[in-house]
Amino acid sequence: MRVEKVLAPNPSPWTGPGTNTWVIGDDTEVAVLDPGPVMDVHADAIADVVDDRDVVAVIVTHTHIDHAPLANPLAHQWDTVALGYGSSDEFRPDTRLVEGSTVEVAGASLEVVHTPGHADDHLCFVLDRWMFTGDHIMGGSTVMVQDLTAYLASLRKVRDRALDRLFPGHGPEIDDPAGVIDYYISHRLEREEQVIAALRAGAGSVGAIVEDVYADVDPELHPIAAHSVAAHVGKLVDDGVVDFDRTTDLWGSLVRLIH
């Protein structure tokens, strides 16, 4: 069994150097994981790596536009199935994967682990002691989170597995899974304390919290940081610590400590 990476040419502040597409298999058959955006140059690069091997499935970890849109076109091209948890305007799975599903490739099984948090439809895939993590865990950076309560639970779920290596959706492979996951958890809990401290100091909106907590960060990145703060505030709502009047104006959305 071998794993080959094809890096999509879509670098950005959100995607780092680009989306990692993983080609997983042996000399005769492969599965393609996270084919990425619809870009002819990237589709050609994936096809070059696949070569004349049979493709048993094109799989997505989640439906975000940097991971999923090329899946259906490639599945059609190779006359195979597109697999994933959710659907979007850019992706429709032929078969829906859920917790505990398996994808067979080259005599091995990719086990599906549902890991909501970054996105509700996010999946990771386990191959023996390796895990393909999509945007649940990324190489060299933390992750933008939609639901922090779910995300922390998913991190702890993955932490309980004895893993040797992570293959992320962005950035380099990770050879210290437990250490990185522990850092992710501690980083989020530390940030939560900083958000609470900002509220106690008088911050009353997402924007005010960002300006306090991220005072040493380039202001051009503050709109991105606002999404992270909103995820933390959402968890504090779940915990009964704050009220949150979220509106379409995320920056100005009001936050109030309950106690």
Secondary structure, 3 states (H helix, E strand, C coil): CEEEEEECCCCECCCECCCEEEEEECCCEEEEECCCCCCHHHHHHHHHHHCCCEEEEEECCCCCCCCCCCHHHHHHHHCCEEEECCCECCECCCEECCCCCEEEECCEEEEEEECCCCCCCCEEEEECCEEEEECCCECCECCCCCCHHHHHHHHHHHHCCCCCEEEECCCCCECCHHHHHHHHHHHHHHHHHHHHHHHHCCCCEHHHHHHHHCCCCCHHHHHHHHHHHHHHHHHHHHCCCEEEECCCCCCCCEEEECC
